[in-house]
Amino acid sequence: MKEVHDEASAATANNGVVDVSGPDAVNVSLKPAAALKTAERISSAAVEALLEQTSQASKERH
């Protein structure tokens, strides 16, 4: 199973490229359009995961 991190990745703009690093071994450089699409996908997945957690917690209480 993959390790799950509580720490967010860092992102910086550098000469027209978005550099993403951490946690662990994450280290990627993306063109701006790819960075925006990645951010959109991560945001959607995070909302879905939060809804799953809420649903699971609700089932455990009943």
Secondary structure, DSSP 4 states (H G I P E B T S, - for coil): -PPP-SSPPEEEEETTEEEEE-STT-EEEE-HHHHHHHHHHHHHHHHHHHHHHHHHHHHHH-
